[in-house]
């Protein structure tokens, strides 16, 4: 199981964390990966300057925007499946 943690702290919330979560959930549903990938909200990942901060499993924090969710998923998640 691949776990994607999306920060929903203040900075990430303002930068569109919920849109990032919704887009990730849409991709997972569309590709029928709900048995392999889970999206969780995290209060703070400690990288507020990277908002929206996202971490896959225990890897480094990556900056993801609403417009880069698909690219992020391809680069950081697909290879783990």
mmCIF file of the N, C-alpha and C atoms, coordinates in Angstrom:
data_MODEL
# 
_entry.id   MODEL 
# 
loop_
_atom_site.group_PDB 
_atom_site.id 
_atom_site.type_symbol 
_atom_site.label_atom_id 
_atom_site.label_alt_id 
_atom_site.label_comp_id 
_atom_site.label_asym_id 
_atom_site.label_entity_id 
_atom_site.label_seq_id 
_atom_site.pdbx_PDB_ins_code 
_atom_site.Cartn_x 
_atom_site.Cartn_y 
_atom_site.Cartn_z 
_atom_site.occupancy 
_atom_site.B_iso_or_equiv 
_atom_site.pdbx_formal_charge 
_atom_site.auth_seq_id 
_atom_site.auth_comp_id 
_atom_site.auth_asym_id 
_atom_site.auth_atom_id 
_atom_site.pdbx_PDB_model_num 
ATOM 1   N N  . UNK A 1 1  ? 0.843   -1.180 0.000   1.00 0.00 ? 1  UNK A N  1 
ATOM 2   C CA . UNK A 1 1  ? 0.000   0.000  0.000   1.00 0.00 ? 1  UNK A CA 1 
ATOM 3   C C  . UNK A 1 1  ? 0.885   1.238  0.000   1.00 0.00 ? 1  UNK A C  1 
ATOM 4   N N  . UNK A 1 2  ? 0.636   2.127  -0.935  1.00 0.00 ? 2  UNK A N  1 
ATOM 5   C CA . UNK A 1 2  ? 1.335   3.407  -1.009  1.00 0.00 ? 2  UNK A CA 1 
ATOM 6   C C  . UNK A 1 2  ? 0.482   4.437  -0.283  1.00 0.00 ? 2  UNK A C  1 
ATOM 7   N N  . UNK A 1 3  ? 1.107   5.182  0.626   1.00 0.00 ? 3  UNK A N  1 
ATOM 8   C CA . UNK A 1 3  ? 0.397   6.215  1.378   1.00 0.00 ? 3  UNK A CA 1 
ATOM 9   C C  . UNK A 1 3  ? 0.866   7.592  0.934   1.00 0.00 ? 3  UNK A C  1 
ATOM 10  N N  . UNK A 1 4  ? -0.091  8.410  0.540   1.00 0.00 ? 4  UNK A N  1 
ATOM 11  C CA . UNK A 1 4  ? 0.197   9.796  0.156   1.00 0.00 ? 4  UNK A CA 1 
ATOM 12  C C  . UNK A 1 4  ? -0.349  10.689 1.255   1.00 0.00 ? 4  UNK A C  1 
ATOM 13  N N  . UNK A 1 5  ? 0.538   11.407 1.926   1.00 0.00 ? 5  UNK A N  1 
ATOM 14  C CA . UNK A 1 5  ? 0.129   12.351 2.957   1.00 0.00 ? 5  UNK A CA 1 
ATOM 15  C C  . UNK A 1 5  ? 0.118   13.753 2.371   1.00 0.00 ? 5  UNK A C  1 
ATOM 16  N N  . UNK A 1 6  ? -1.013  14.423 2.481   1.00 0.00 ? 6  UNK A N  1 
ATOM 17  C CA . UNK A 1 6  ? -1.151  15.790 1.977   1.00 0.00 ? 6  UNK A CA 1 
ATOM 18  C C  . UNK A 1 6  ? -1.359  16.716 3.169   1.00 0.00 ? 6  UNK A C  1 
ATOM 19  N N  . UNK A 1 7  ? -0.488  17.689 3.292   1.00 0.00 ? 7  UNK A N  1 
ATOM 20  C CA . UNK A 1 7  ? -0.593  18.643 4.395   1.00 0.00 ? 7  UNK A CA 1 
ATOM 21  C C  . UNK A 1 7  ? -1.846  19.505 4.227   1.00 0.00 ? 7  UNK A C  1 
ATOM 22  N N  . UNK A 1 8  ? -2.565  19.674 5.328   1.00 0.00 ? 8  UNK A N  1 
ATOM 23  C CA . UNK A 1 8  ? -3.747  20.555 5.310   1.00 0.00 ? 8  UNK A CA 1 
ATOM 24  C C  . UNK A 1 8  ? -3.585  21.684 6.329   1.00 0.00 ? 8  UNK A C  1 
ATOM 25  N N  . UNK A 1 9  ? -2.316  21.946 6.719   1.00 0.00 ? 9  UNK A N  1 
ATOM 26  C CA . UNK A 1 9  ? -2.047  23.057 7.626   1.00 0.00 ? 9  UNK A CA 1 
ATOM 27  C C  . UNK A 1 9  ? -2.400  24.379 6.945   1.00 0.00 ? 9  UNK A C  1 
ATOM 28  N N  . UNK A 1 10 ? -2.259  25.469 7.657   1.00 0.00 ? 10 UNK A N  1 
ATOM 29  C CA . UNK A 1 10 ? -2.714  26.786 7.171   1.00 0.00 ? 10 UNK A CA 1 
ATOM 30  C C  . UNK A 1 10 ? -2.159  27.152 5.795   1.00 0.00 ? 10 UNK A C  1 
ATOM 31  N N  . UNK A 1 11 ? -0.849  27.086 5.622   1.00 0.00 ? 11 UNK A N  1 
ATOM 32  C CA . UNK A 1 11 ? -0.244  27.487 4.347   1.00 0.00 ? 11 UNK A CA 1 
ATOM 33  C C  . UNK A 1 11 ? -0.720  26.588 3.211   1.00 0.00 ? 11 UNK A C  1 
ATOM 34  N N  . UNK A 1 12 ? -0.748  25.296 3.459   1.00 0.00 ? 12 UNK A N  1 
ATOM 35  C CA . UNK A 1 12 ? -1.174  24.356 2.413   1.00 0.00 ? 12 UNK A CA 1 
ATOM 36  C C  . UNK A 1 12 ? -2.668  24.484 2.130   1.00 0.00 ? 12 UNK A C  1 
ATOM 37  N N  . UNK A 1 13 ? -3.434  24.732 3.167   1.00 0.00 ? 13 UNK A N  1 
ATOM 38  C CA . UNK A 1 13 ? -4.872  24.947 2.979   1.00 0.00 ? 13 UNK A CA 1 
ATOM 39  C C  . UNK A 1 13 ? -5.108  26.129 2.041   1.00 0.00 ? 13 UNK A C  1 
ATOM 40  N N  . UNK A 1 14 ? -4.386  27.225 2.295   1.00 0.00 ? 14 UNK A N  1 
ATOM 41  C CA . UNK A 1 14 ? -4.549  28.429 1.477   1.00 0.00 ? 14 UNK A CA 1 
ATOM 42  C C  . UNK A 1 14 ? -4.078  28.225 0.039   1.00 0.00 ? 14 UNK A C  1 
ATOM 43  N N  . UNK A 1 15 ? -3.138  27.325 -0.154  1.00 0.00 ? 15 UNK A N  1 
ATOM 44  C CA . UNK A 1 15 ? -2.589  27.070 -1.497  1.00 0.00 ? 15 UNK A CA 1 
ATOM 45  C C  . UNK A 1 15 ? -3.348  25.984 -2.250  1.00 0.00 ? 15 UNK A C  1 
ATOM 46  N N  . UNK A 1 16 ? -4.403  25.419 -1.643  1.00 0.00 ? 16 UNK A N  1 
ATOM 47  C CA . UNK A 1 16 ? -5.236  24.477 -2.377  1.00 0.00 ? 16 UNK A CA 1 
ATOM 48  C C  . UNK A 1 16 ? -5.081  23.015 -2.009  1.00 0.00 ? 16 UNK A C  1 
ATOM 49  N N  . UNK A 1 17 ? -4.792  22.724 -0.757  1.00 0.00 ? 17 UNK A N  1 
ATOM 50  C CA . UNK A 1 17 ? -4.613  21.333 -0.332  1.00 0.00 ? 17 UNK A CA 1 
ATOM 51  C C  . UNK A 1 17 ? -5.829  20.458 -0.642  1.00 0.00 ? 17 UNK A C  1 
ATOM 52  N N  . UNK A 1 18 ? -7.011  20.991 -0.467  1.00 0.00 ? 18 UNK A N  1 
ATOM 53  C CA . UNK A 1 18 ? -8.200  20.171 -0.680  1.00 0.00 ? 18 UNK A CA 1 
ATOM 54  C C  . UNK A 1 18 ? -8.407  19.864 -2.172  1.00 0.00 ? 18 UNK A C  1 
ATOM 55  N N  . UNK A 1 19 ? -8.020  20.779 -3.034  1.00 0.00 ? 19 UNK A N  1 
ATOM 56  C CA . UNK A 1 19 ? -8.089  20.499 -4.469  1.00 0.00 ? 19 UNK A CA 1 
ATOM 57  C C  . UNK A 1 19 ? -7.074  19.424 -4.839  1.00 0.00 ? 19 UNK A C  1 
ATOM 58  N N  . UNK A 1 20 ? -5.897  19.484 -4.227  1.00 0.00 ? 20 UNK A N  1 
ATOM 59  C CA . UNK A 1 20 ? -4.885  18.441 -4.476  1.00 0.00 ? 20 UNK A CA 1 
ATOM 60  C C  . UNK A 1 20 ? -5.409  17.082 -4.018  1.00 0.00 ? 20 UNK A C  1 
ATOM 61  N N  . UNK A 1 21 ? -6.005  17.036 -2.835  1.00 0.00 ? 21 UNK A N  1 
ATOM 62  C CA . UNK A 1 21 ? -6.570  15.778 -2.326  1.00 0.00 ? 21 UNK A CA 1 
ATOM 63  C C  . UNK A 1 21 ? -7.661  15.269 -3.262  1.00 0.00 ? 21 UNK A C  1 
ATOM 64  N N  . UNK A 1 22 ? -8.555  16.143 -3.657  1.00 0.00 ? 22 UNK A N  1 
ATOM 65  C CA . UNK A 1 22 ? -9.645  15.733 -4.556  1.00 0.00 ? 22 UNK A CA 1 
ATOM 66  C C  . UNK A 1 22 ? -9.112  15.214 -5.884  1.00 0.00 ? 22 UNK A C  1 
ATOM 67  N N  . UNK A 1 23 ? -8.107  15.879 -6.429  1.00 0.00 ? 23 UNK A N  1 
ATOM 68  C CA . UNK A 1 23 ? -7.529  15.435 -7.700  1.00 0.00 ? 23 UNK A CA 1 
ATOM 69  C C  . UNK A 1 23 ? -6.835  14.080 -7.541  1.00 0.00 ? 23 UNK A C  1 
ATOM 70  N N  . UNK A 1 24 ? -6.130  13.886 -6.442  1.00 0.00 ? 24 UNK A N  1 
ATOM 71  C CA . UNK A 1 24 ? -5.484  12.589 -6.200  1.00 0.00 ? 24 UNK A CA 1 
ATOM 72  C C  . UNK A 1 24 ? -6.532  11.482 -6.080  1.00 0.00 ? 24 UNK A C  1 
ATOM 73  N N  . UNK A 1 25 ? -7.593  11.752 -5.341  1.00 0.00 ? 25 UNK A N  1 
ATOM 74  C CA . UNK A 1 25 ? -8.643  10.747 -5.174  1.00 0.00 ? 25 UNK A CA 1 
ATOM 75  C C  . UNK A 1 25 ? -9.317  10.428 -6.512  1.00 0.00 ? 25 UNK A C  1 
ATOM 76  N N  . UNK A 1 26 ? -9.459  11.433 -7.335  1.00 0.00 ? 26 UNK A N  1 
ATOM 77  C CA . UNK A 1 26 ? -10.051 11.217 -8.662  1.00 0.00 ? 26 UNK A CA 1 
ATOM 78  C C  . UNK A 1 26 ? -9.149  10.308 -9.504  1.00 0.00 ? 26 UNK A C  1 
ATOM 79  N N  . UNK A 1 27 ? -7.851  10.577 -9.501  1.00 0.00 ? 27 UNK A N  1 
ATOM 80  C CA . UNK A 1 27 ? -6.898  9.755  -10.268 1.00 0.00 ? 27 UNK A CA 1 
ATOM 81  C C  . UNK A 1 27 ? -6.934  8.317  -9.759  1.00 0.00 ? 27 UNK A C  1 
ATOM 82  N N  . UNK A 1 28 ? -6.942  8.146  -8.450  1.00 0.00 ? 28 UNK A N  1 
ATOM 83  C CA . UNK A 1 28 ? -6.953  6.800  -7.855  1.00 0.00 ? 28 UNK A CA 1 
ATOM 84  C C  . UNK A 1 28 ? -8.227  6.055  -8.245  1.00 0.00 ? 28 UNK A C  1 
ATOM 85  N N  . UNK A 1 29 ? -9.342  6.745  -8.188  1.00 0.00 ? 29 UNK A N  1 
ATOM 86  C CA . UNK A 1 29 ? -10.619 6.127  -8.549  1.00 0.00 ? 29 UNK A CA 1 
ATOM 87  C C  . UNK A 1 29 ? -10.661 5.786  -10.042 1.00 0.00 ? 29 UNK A C  1 
ATOM 88  N N  . UNK A 1 30 ? -10.216 6.724  -10.851 1.00 0.00 ? 30 UNK A N  1 
ATOM 89  C CA . UNK A 1 30 ? -10.222 6.543  -12.304 1.00 0.00 ? 30 UNK A CA 1 
ATOM 90  C C  . UNK A 1 30 ? -9.374  5.346  -12.733 1.00 0.00 ? 30 UNK A C  1 
ATOM 91  N N  . UNK A 1 31 ? -8.247  5.132  -12.035 1.00 0.00 ? 31 UNK A N  1 
ATOM 92  C CA . UNK A 1 31 ? -7.325  4.036  -12.377 1.00 0.00 ? 31 UNK A CA 1 
ATOM 93  C C  . UNK A 1 31 ? -7.574  2.772  -11.555 1.00 0.00 ? 31 UNK A C  1 
ATOM 94  N N  . UNK A 1 32 ? -8.636  2.812  -10.743 1.00 0.00 ? 32 UNK A N  1 
ATOM 95  C CA . UNK A 1 32 ? -9.017  1.663  -9.903  1.00 0.00 ? 32 UNK A CA 1 
ATOM 96  C C  . UNK A 1 32 ? -7.848  1.193  -9.033  1.00 0.00 ? 32 UNK A C  1 
ATOM 97  N N  . UNK A 1 33 ? -7.258  2.153  -8.326  1.00 0.00 ? 33 UNK A N  1 
ATOM 98  C CA . UNK A 1 33 ? -6.098  1.863  -7.481  1.00 0.00 ? 33 UNK A CA 1 
ATOM 99  C C  . UNK A 1 33 ? -6.407  1.975  -5.988  1.00 0.00 ? 33 UNK A C  1 
ATOM 100 N N  . UNK A 1 34 ? -7.674  2.000  -5.628  1.00 0.00 ? 34 UNK A N  1 
ATOM 101 C CA . UNK A 1 34 ? -8.028  2.217  -4.225  1.00 0.00 ? 34 UNK A CA 1 
ATOM 102 C C  . UNK A 1 34 ? -7.526  1.108  -3.302  1.00 0.00 ? 34 UNK A C  1 
ATOM 103 N N  . UNK A 1 35 ? -7.208  -0.045 -3.840  1.00 0.00 ? 35 UNK A N  1 
ATOM 104 C CA . UNK A 1 35 ? -6.660  -1.136 -3.028  1.00 0.00 ? 35 UNK A CA 1 
ATOM 105 C C  . UNK A 1 35 ? -5.151  -0.981 -2.839  1.00 0.00 ? 35 UNK A C  1 
ATOM 106 N N  . UNK A 1 36 ? -4.538  -0.082 -3.624  1.00 0.00 ? 36 UNK A N  1 
ATOM 107 C CA . UNK A 1 36 ? -3.079  0.051  -3.610  1.00 0.00 ? 36 UNK A CA 1 
ATOM 108 C C  . UNK A 1 36 ? -2.569  1.396  -3.127  1.00 0.00 ? 36 UNK A C  1 
ATOM 109 N N  . UNK A 1 37 ? -3.417  2.425  -3.199  1.00 0.00 ? 37 UNK A N  1 
ATOM 110 C CA . UNK A 1 37 ? -2.994  3.781  -2.844  1.00 0.00 ? 37 UNK A CA 1 
ATOM 111 C C  . UNK A 1 37 ? -4.025  4.405  -1.912  1.00 0.00 ? 37 UNK A C  1 
ATOM 112 N N  . UNK A 1 38 ? -3.534  5.035  -0.856  1.00 0.00 ? 38 UNK A N  1 
ATOM 113 C CA . UNK A 1 38 ? -4.432  5.736  0.064   1.00 0.00 ? 38 UNK A CA 1 
ATOM 114 C C  . UNK A 1 38 ? -3.937  7.175  0.229   1.00 0.00 ? 38 UNK A C  1 
ATOM 115 N N  . UNK A 1 39 ? -4.881  8.104  0.296   1.00 0.00 ? 39 UNK A N  1 
ATOM 116 C CA . UNK A 1 39 ? -4.560  9.518  0.503   1.00 0.00 ? 39 UNK A CA 1 
ATOM 117 C C  . UNK A 1 39 ? -4.998  9.897  1.906   1.00 0.00 ? 39 UNK A C  1 
ATOM 118 N N  . UNK A 1 40 ? -4.069  10.486 2.658   1.00 0.00 ? 40 UNK A N  1 
ATOM 119 C CA . UNK A 1 40 ? -4.379  10.917 4.019   1.00 0.00 ? 40 UNK A CA 1 
ATOM 120 C C  . UNK A 1 40 ? -4.070  12.402 4.166   1.00 0.00 ? 40 UNK A C  1 
ATOM 121 N N  . UNK A 1 41 ? -4.845  13.064 4.989   1.00 0.00 ? 41 UNK A N  1 
ATOM 122 C CA . UNK A 1 41 ? -4.570  14.449 5.329   1.00 0.00 ? 41 UNK A CA 1 
ATOM 123 C C  . UNK A 1 41 ? -3.620  14.476 6.521   1.00 0.00 ? 41 UNK A C  1 
ATOM 124 N N  . UNK A 1 42 ? -2.628  15.353 6.448   1.00 0.00 ? 42 UNK A N  1 
ATOM 125 C CA . UNK A 1 42 ? -1.675  15.514 7.552   1.00 0.00 ? 42 UNK A CA 1 
ATOM 126 C C  . UNK A 1 42 ? -1.747  16.959 8.020   1.00 0.00 ? 42 UNK A C  1 
ATOM 127 N N  . UNK A 1 43 ? -1.671  17.166 9.320   1.00 0.00 ? 43 UNK A N  1 
ATOM 128 C CA . UNK A 1 43 ? -1.812  18.534 9.810   1.00 0.00 ? 43 UNK A CA 1 
ATOM 129 C C  . UNK A 1 43 ? -0.665  19.416 9.356   1.00 0.00 ? 43 UNK A C  1 
ATOM 130 N N  . UNK A 1 44 ? 0.571   18.981 9.510   1.00 0.00 ? 44 UNK A N  1 
ATOM 131 C CA . UNK A 1 44 ? 1.710   19.776 9.052   1.00 0.00 ? 44 UNK A CA 1 
ATOM 132 C C  . UNK A 1 44 ? 2.878   18.845 8.773   1.00 0.00 ? 44 UNK A C  1 
ATOM 133 N N  . UNK A 1 45 ? 3.497   19.000 7.620   1.00 0.00 ? 45 UNK A N  1 
ATOM 134 C CA . UNK A 1 45 ? 4.656   18.190 7.261   1.00 0.00 ? 45 UNK A CA 1 
ATOM 135 C C  . UNK A 1 45 ? 5.953   18.964 7.483   1.00 0.00 ? 45 UNK A C  1 
ATOM 136 N N  . UNK A 1 46 ? 5.846   20.177 8.028   1.00 0.00 ? 46 UNK A N  1 
ATOM 137 C CA . UNK A 1 46 ? 7.024   20.959 8.379   1.00 0.00 ? 46 UNK A CA 1 
ATOM 138 C C  . UNK A 1 46 ? 7.725   21.613 7.195   1.00 0.00 ? 46 UNK A C  1 
ATOM 139 N N  . UNK A 1 47 ? 7.065   21.687 6.064   1.00 0.00 ? 47 UNK A N  1 
ATOM 140 C CA . UNK A 1 47 ? 7.660   22.290 4.860   1.00 0.00 ? 47 UNK A CA 1 
ATOM 141 C C  . UNK A 1 47 ? 6.692   23.327 4.297   1.00 0.00 ? 47 UNK A C  1 
ATOM 142 N N  . UNK A 1 48 ? 6.309   24.299 5.101   1.00 0.00 ? 48 UNK A N  1 
ATOM 143 C CA . UNK A 1 48 ? 5.278   25.260 4.734   1.00 0.00 ? 48 UNK A CA 1 
ATOM 144 C C  . UNK A 1 48 ? 5.645   26.075 3.488   1.00 0.00 ? 48 UNK A C  1 
ATOM 145 N N  . UNK A 1 49 ? 6.928   26.254 3.240   1.00 0.00 ? 49 UNK A N  1 
ATOM 146 C CA . UNK A 1 49 ? 7.321   27.024 2.050   1.00 0.00 ? 49 UNK A CA 1 
ATOM 147 C C  . UNK A 1 49 ? 7.071   26.247 0.767   1.00 0.00 ? 49 UNK A C  1 
ATOM 148 N N  . UNK A 1 50 ? 6.825   24.937 0.876   1.00 0.00 ? 50 UNK A N  1 
ATOM 149 C CA . UNK A 1 50 ? 6.561   24.117 -0.302  1.00 0.00 ? 50 UNK A CA 1 
ATOM 150 C C  . UNK A 1 50 ? 5.066   23.917 -0.548  1.00 0.00 ? 50 UNK A C  1 
ATOM 151 N N  . UNK A 1 51 ? 4.240   24.601 0.173   1.00 0.00 ? 51 UNK A N  1 
ATOM 152 C CA . UNK A 1 51 ? 2.785   24.392 0.081   1.00 0.00 ? 51 UNK A CA 1 
ATOM 153 C C  . UNK A 1 51 ? 2.309   24.318 -1.369  1.00 0.00 ? 51 UNK A C  1 
ATOM 154 N N  . UNK A 1 52 ? 1.595   23.313 -1.695  1.00 0.00 ? 52 UNK A N  1 
ATOM 155 C CA . UNK A 1 52 ? 1.027   22.256 -0.892  1.00 0.00 ? 52 UNK A CA 1 
ATOM 156 C C  . UNK A 1 52 ? 2.079   21.156 -0.727  1.00 0.00 ? 52 UNK A C  1 
ATOM 157 N N  . UNK A 1 53 ? 2.390   20.805 0.529   1.00 0.00 ? 53 UNK A N  1 
ATOM 158 C CA . UNK A 1 53 ? 3.390   19.795 0.822   1.00 0.00 ? 53 UNK A CA 1 
ATOM 159 C C  . UNK A 1 53 ? 2.768   18.412 0.787   1.00 0.00 ? 53 UNK A C  1 
ATOM 160 N N  . UNK A 1 54 ? 3.433   17.513 0.079   1.00 0.00 ? 54 UNK A N  1 
ATOM 161 C CA . UNK A 1 54 ? 2.945   16.142 -0.063  1.00 0.00 ? 54 UNK A CA 1 
ATOM 162 C C  . UNK A 1 54 ? 4.115   15.181 0.150   1.00 0.00 ? 54 UNK A C  1 
ATOM 163 N N  . UNK A 1 55 ? 3.851   14.091 0.852   1.00 0.00 ? 55 UNK A N  1 
ATOM 164 C CA . UNK A 1 55 ? 4.883   13.081 1.096   1.00 0.00 ? 55 UNK A CA 1 
ATOM 165 C C  . UNK A 1 55 ? 4.310   11.726 0.717   1.00 0.00 ? 55 UNK A C  1 
ATOM 166 N N  . UNK A 1 56 ? 5.076   10.957 -0.047  1.00 0.00 ? 56 UNK A N  1 
ATOM 167 C CA . UNK A 1 56 ? 4.694   9.592  -0.395  1.00 0.00 ? 56 UNK A CA 1 
ATOM 168 C C  . UNK A 1 56 ? 5.478   8.657  0.514   1.00 0.00 ? 56 UNK A C  1 
ATOM 169 N N  . UNK A 1 57 ? 4.751   7.831  1.265   1.00 0.00 ? 57 UNK A N  1 
ATOM 170 C CA . UNK A 1 57 ? 5.347   6.965  2.285   1.00 0.00 ? 57 UNK A CA 1 
ATOM 171 C C  . UNK A 1 57 ? 6.262   7.811  3.167   1.00 0.00 ? 57 UNK A C  1 
ATOM 172 N N  . UNK A 1 58 ? 7.514   7.443  3.312   1.00 0.00 ? 58 UNK A N  1 
ATOM 173 C CA . UNK A 1 58 ? 8.413   8.210  4.183   1.00 0.00 ? 58 UNK A CA 1 
ATOM 174 C C  . UNK A 1 58 ? 9.437   9.001  3.377   1.00 0.00 ? 58 UNK A C  1 
ATOM 175 N N  . UNK A 1 59 ? 9.176   9.226  2.098   1.00 0.00 ? 59 UNK A N  1 
ATOM 176 C CA . UNK A 1 59 ? 10.093  9.972  1.237   1.00 0.00 ? 59 UNK A CA 1 
ATOM 177 C C  . UNK A 1 59 ? 10.104  11.450 1.590   1.00 0.00 ? 59 UNK A C  1 
ATOM 178 N N  . UNK A 1 60 ? 10.925  12.203 0.858   1.00 0.00 ? 60 UNK A N  1 
ATOM 179 C CA . UNK A 1 60 ? 11.015  13.647 1.080   1.00 0.00 ? 60 UNK A CA 1 
ATOM 180 C C  . UNK A 1 60 ? 9.697   14.329 0.688   1.00 0.00 ? 60 UNK A C  1 
ATOM 181 N N  . UNK A 1 61 ? 9.510   15.504 1.226   1.00 0.00 ? 61 UNK A N  1 
ATOM 182 C CA . UNK A 1 61 ? 8.312   16.288 0.945   1.00 0.00 ? 61 UNK A CA 1 
ATOM 183 C C  . UNK A 1 61 ? 8.453   16.951 -0.423  1.00 0.00 ? 61 UNK A C  1 
ATOM 184 N N  . UNK A 1 62 ? 7.380   16.887 -1.197  1.00 0.00 ? 62 UNK A N  1 
ATOM 185 C CA . UNK A 1 62 ? 7.357   17.441 -2.542  1.00 0.00 ? 62 UNK A CA 1 
ATOM 186 C C  . UNK A 1 62 ? 6.288   18.524 -2.595  1.00 0.00 ? 62 UNK A C  1 
ATOM 187 N N  . UNK A 1 63 ? 6.556   19.579 -3.346  1.00 0.00 ? 63 UNK A N  1 
ATOM 188 C CA . UNK A 1 63 ? 5.578   20.633 -3.559  1.00 0.00 ? 63 UNK A CA 1 
ATOM 189 C C  . UNK A 1 63 ? 4.666   20.243 -4.715  1.00 0.00 ? 63 UNK A C  1 
ATOM 190 N N  . UNK A 1 64 ? 3.355   20.274 -4.465  1.00 0.00 ? 64 UNK A N  1 
ATOM 191 C CA . UNK A 1 64 ? 2.377   19.899 -5.493  1.00 0.00 ? 64 UNK A CA 1 
ATOM 192 C C  . UNK A 1 64 ? 1.311   20.976 -5.574  1.00 0.00 ? 64 UNK A C  1 
ATOM 193 N N  . UNK A 1 65 ? 0.976   21.357 -6.766  1.00 0.00 ? 65 UNK A N  1 
ATOM 194 C CA . UNK A 1 65 ? -0.109  22.301 -6.986  1.00 0.00 ? 65 UNK A CA 1 
ATOM 195 C C  . UNK A 1 65 ? -1.253  21.600 -7.677  1.00 0.00 ? 65 UNK A C  1 
ATOM 196 N N  . UNK A 1 66 ? -2.392  22.238 -7.678  1.00 0.00 ? 66 UNK A N  1 
ATOM 197 C CA . UNK A 1 66 ? -3.564  21.641 -8.312  1.00 0.00 ? 66 UNK A CA 1 
ATOM 198 C C  . UNK A 1 66 ? -3.284  21.259 -9.767  1.00 0.00 ? 66 UNK A C  1 
ATOM 199 N N  . UNK A 1 67 ? -2.502  22.090 -10.446 1.00 0.00 ? 67 UNK A N  1 
ATOM 200 C CA . UNK A 1 67 ? -2.202  21.845 -11.853 1.00 0.00 ? 67 UNK A CA 1 
ATOM 201 C C  . UNK A 1 67 ? -1.097  20.803 -12.079 1.00 0.00 ? 67 UNK A C  1 
ATOM 202 N N  . UNK A 1 68 ? -0.387  20.411 -11.009 1.00 0.00 ? 68 UNK A N  1 
ATOM 203 C CA . UNK A 1 68 ? 0.711   19.449 -11.171 1.00 0.00 ? 68 UNK A CA 1 
ATOM 204 C C  . UNK A 1 68 ? 0.422   18.104 -10.512 1.00 0.00 ? 68 UNK A C  1 
ATOM 205 N N  . UNK A 1 69 ? -0.804  17.861 -10.104 1.00 0.00 ? 69 UNK A N  1 
ATOM 206 C CA . UNK A 1 69 ? -1.141  16.616 -9.404  1.00 0.00 ? 69 UNK A CA 1 
ATOM 207 C C  . UNK A 1 69 ? -0.888  15.387 -10.279 1.00 0.00 ? 69 UNK A C  1 
ATOM 208 N N  . UNK A 1 70 ? -1.327  15.458 -11.520 1.00 0.00 ? 70 UNK A N  1 
ATOM 209 C CA . UNK A 1 70 ? -1.163  14.301 -12.404 1.00 0.00 ? 70 UNK A CA 1 
ATOM 210 C C  . UNK A 1 70 ? 0.320   13.995 -12.633 1.00 0.00 ? 70 UNK A C  1 
ATOM 211 N N  . UNK A 1 71 ? 1.107   15.016 -12.871 1.00 0.00 ? 71 UNK A N  1 
ATOM 212 C CA . UNK A 1 71 ? 2.550   14.860 -13.069 1.00 0.00 ? 71 UNK A CA 1 
ATOM 213 C C  . UNK A 1 71 ? 3.196   14.278 -11.802 1.00 0.00 ? 71 UNK A C  1 
ATOM 214 N N  . UNK A 1 72 ? 2.799   14.801 -10.634 1.00 0.00 ? 72 UNK A N  1 
ATOM 215 C CA . UNK A 1 72 ? 3.299   14.275 -9.360  1.00 0.00 ? 72 UNK A CA 1 
ATOM 216 C C  . UNK A 1 72 ? 2.973   12.794 -9.241  1.00 0.00 ? 72 UNK A C  1 
ATOM 217 N N  . UNK A 1 73 ? 1.738   12.419 -9.542  1.00 0.00 ? 73 UNK A N  1 
ATOM 218 C CA . UNK A 1 73 ? 1.299   11.021 -9.405  1.00 0.00 ? 73 UNK A CA 1 
ATOM 219 C C  . UNK A 1 73 ? 2.137   10.115 -10.301 1.00 0.00 ? 73 UNK A C  1 
ATOM 220 N N  . UNK A 1 74 ? 2.369   10.547 -11.519 1.00 0.00 ? 74 UNK A N  1 
ATOM 221 C CA . UNK A 1 74 ? 3.167   9.742  -12.456 1.00 0.00 ? 74 UNK A CA 1 
ATOM 222 C C  . UNK A 1 74 ? 4.607   9.585  -11.965 1.00 0.00 ? 74 UNK A C  1 
ATOM 223 N N  . UNK A 1 75 ? 5.198   10.656 -11.464 1.00 0.00 ? 75 UNK A N  1 
ATOM 224 C CA . UNK A 1 75 ? 6.607   10.645 -11.069 1.00 0.00 ? 75 UNK A CA 1 
ATOM 225 C C  . UNK A 1 75 ? 6.867   9.994  -9.714  1.00 0.00 ? 75 UNK A C  1 
ATOM 226 N N  . UNK A 1 76 ? 5.945   10.139 -8.768  1.00 0.00 ? 76 UNK A N  1 
ATOM 227 C CA . UNK A 1 76 ? 6.226   9.724  -7.396  1.00 0.00 ? 76 UNK A CA 1 
ATOM 228 C C  . UNK A 1 76 ? 5.392   8.555  -6.896  1.00 0.00 ? 76 UNK A C  1 
ATOM 229 N N  . UNK A 1 77 ? 4.345   8.197  -7.602  1.00 0.00 ? 77 UNK A N  1 
ATOM 230 C CA . UNK A 1 77 ? 3.470   7.123  -7.109  1.00 0.00 ? 77 UNK A CA 1 
ATOM 231 C C  . UNK A 1 77 ? 3.471   5.907  -8.035  1.00 0.00 ? 77 UNK A C  1 
ATOM 232 N N  . UNK A 1 78 ? 3.311   6.120  -9.315  1.00 0.00 ? 78 UNK A N  1 
ATOM 233 C CA . UNK A 1 78 ? 3.156   4.999  -10.255 1.00 0.00 ? 78 UNK A CA 1 
ATOM 234 C C  . UNK A 1 78 ? 4.302   3.998  -10.162 1.00 0.00 ? 78 UNK A C  1 
ATOM 235 N N  . UNK A 1 79 ? 5.502   4.451  -10.006 1.00 0.00 ? 79 UNK A N  1 
ATOM 236 C CA . UNK A 1 79 ? 6.653   3.562  -9.917  1.00 0.00 ? 79 UNK A CA 1 
ATOM 237 C C  . UNK A 1 79 ? 6.659   2.684  -8.682  1.00 0.00 ? 79 UNK A C  1 
ATOM 238 N N  . UNK A 1 80 ? 5.859   2.995  -7.704  1.00 0.00 ? 80 UNK A N  1 
ATOM 239 C CA . UNK A 1 80 ? 5.795   2.209  -6.462  1.00 0.00 ? 80 UNK A CA 1 
ATOM 240 C C  . UNK A 1 80 ? 4.724   1.121  -6.511  1.00 0.00 ? 80 UNK A C  1 
ATOM 241 N N  . UNK A 1 81 ? 3.928   1.113  -7.550  1.00 0.00 ? 81 UNK A N  1 
ATOM 242 C CA . UNK A 1 81 ? 2.811   0.159  -7.622  1.00 0.00 ? 81 UNK A CA 1 
ATOM 243 C C  . UNK A 1 81 ? 3.252   -1.182 -8.178  1.00 0.00 ? 81 UNK A C  1 
# 
